[in-house]
Amino acid sequence: NSEALKIHTMARDKPARARRRAAAVSGWVAFAALFVVAVPLHAKPLLDAAPVPVAARARRLSHARFKPTAEDFVEWKRQADELREQMRLNDELREANRQAFAGRNSSAGPRRLGVCVSGQMARLELERKVEHLFKPNRDDFVMDVVFALAPVHSLNFAYAANNKGGRKNWTVDGIYEALGDSVGNGTVVIDNTPQYANPMLQPLYMQSAYFERGPAWTRSAVKMWSGYWLCYQHFTRLEQANGAPYDMLVKVRDDGWVVSDIRIGSEDLTPLWTGRVIVPECRSEGGYADRWAIMDAAHGYAYFGAQLLDWYFNFEQLWATEWRVSTSTTRRPGNAENHLKGVLALRNVPVAQLTMDSIPIIQSRLLPNGTGDGRHCASVFWSDLGRTSHEYAQCVPHDAQSQALIYCNRCDDGRAGHSLPCEEMCSCLAARNTSRRCEARVEASASFCLSAAVLARAPIEQPECGMCLRHRCSLWGGNKCASRWGFTDPQGTQRLECECACCRQACGHERMCDVGDFLPDKHLEEPRERTLDGAPRARGARAQAFVALALAAGVALVSLATVRQRDRAASSAGRGVTTMVSPR
């Protein structure tokens, strides 16, 4: 009987043990699933990624070093031979010009300006360059403009995020027509020679800070430098044709968006570029930003020629110099900014950095406009507004008119939200209304609107919602809208998102508020800042990861409690049913 009872007890406990094991497994599965959900919340920001630890980068490089093929070396030798011949011809012409211009009185004739527009035809922004760069300077200089642009069919992007889907269908004739008389009596050269499809790559450069971006990213940089070299060769020929040297040279990228008029020959700017190169004080990454440059023509070769030629023929010395002069504490050399600084340092070129208040040229992107062409829009990132470091504070002009223009021409098209004052401000700009009321609206709203669109931190005006904005975006009591929607800082960095979300939930007000990622069924997603491009920027996800782990533990405990309850019920029911197993 005792053996039968033991067997009976073991048989009765088998289902219970199986259920407990199943519950434990299900708990661990739920834990793992929620952990996997929590991990992507630690998304790396688009442009401000924290530096990868040195040991981790070294391990990755040891497995993924760039290894050129035999075909690569053959092609790069061909390119080097071609560049040597170009150097020889250009040096001969420079020397002939030097002798021809020796003893020339620089004040005897008009001042001469050479402008290089480099990049790609399919990404060329021209309207604002014409109105705010070419026309304001055509009466102060004899101005020549060289366009060194890759053909339309060879479009490429260093960053995939920069491709917003728009394209410009420029032709050579179309560019000449768009320029009109903006260059005055100067000469326009449009060179759309195809760039090297596989320019030479330097493994040491690629294996530095930005190696993870791959060969395509480095190739884009070399193609950019090849455009500068093309401009410089044309400048040398134009000096011979004009019979006079340039006084100054300017470089602007194809996507440069000129916010307002730039008078390069003004009393304020002339002393700054005389005898030196001036560059933007913006996102320099320990080097010099390359968004634009204005320089004394005496330093033209250092800027326009040496960036490419040192890459091919003097890389060892250049690379050592880049390491020596870089001032970044978080980024190693291996980017265009440090490359430029190294090139200029090798030649002891004096450099001054200016804010966008002095030279208001920012980046643009191309959005599709539905007609097969593209519409340029202003592209500004959260760090450009200087809310995190003094260095980045210089990336956007500070005057109200400029900030209003940037806001009303931004790339995100309102995804960060609108307010009535911002809409009125843009209506004033679109209508070119210069009334006192419109001017007052611009002065009062420009900074607020731009900060709200880029940083997503300033409150968007919602007067109809009343109390829901002031009261419900709070964690006090744990029962407000902010708590239910998973916000962790509703009075600080998440204020805009909380106001929009709570306003929609509590007041039923959707106008001028884009809740976006903060709908109720997504309340555990990581709140995001948005750039003016509309690209999300992930913040820290510690709170969300904690919530996920807590939920996982809760699921496991609930599963275990359910199993124990079933065991007790089964045990009670089993007392009236006996199963005997005879040992015989």
Secondary structure, 3 states (H helix, E strand, C coil): CHHHHHHHHHHHHHHHHHHHHHHHHHHHHHHHHHHHHHHHHCCCCCCCCCCCCHHHHHHHHHHCCCCCCHHHHHHHHHHHHHHHHHHHHHHHHHHHHHHHHCCCCCCCCCCEEEEEEEEEHHHCCCHHHHHHHHHHHCCCCEEEEEEEEECHHHCCCCCHHHCCCCCCCCCHHHHHHHHCCCCCCCCEEEECCCCCCCCCCCHHHHCCCCHHHCHHHHHHHHHHHHHHHHHHHHHHHHHHHHCCCCCEEEEEECCEEECCCCCCCCCCCHHHHCCCEEEECCCCCCCCCCCEEEEEHHHHHHHHHHHHHHHHHCHHHHHHHHHHHCCCCCCCCCCHHHHHHHHHHHCCCCEEEECCCCCCEEEEEEEECCCCCEEEEEECCHHHHCCCCCHHHHCCCCCHHHHHHHHHCECCCCCCCCCHHHHHHHHHHHCCCCCHHHHHHHHHHHHHHHHHHHHCCCCCCCHHHCHHHHCCCCCHHHCCHHHHCCCCCCCCCCHHHHHHHHHHHHHCCCCCCCCHHHCHHHCCCCCEEECCCCCEEECCCHHHHHHHHHHHHHHHHHHHHHHHHHHHHHHHHHCCCCCCCCCC
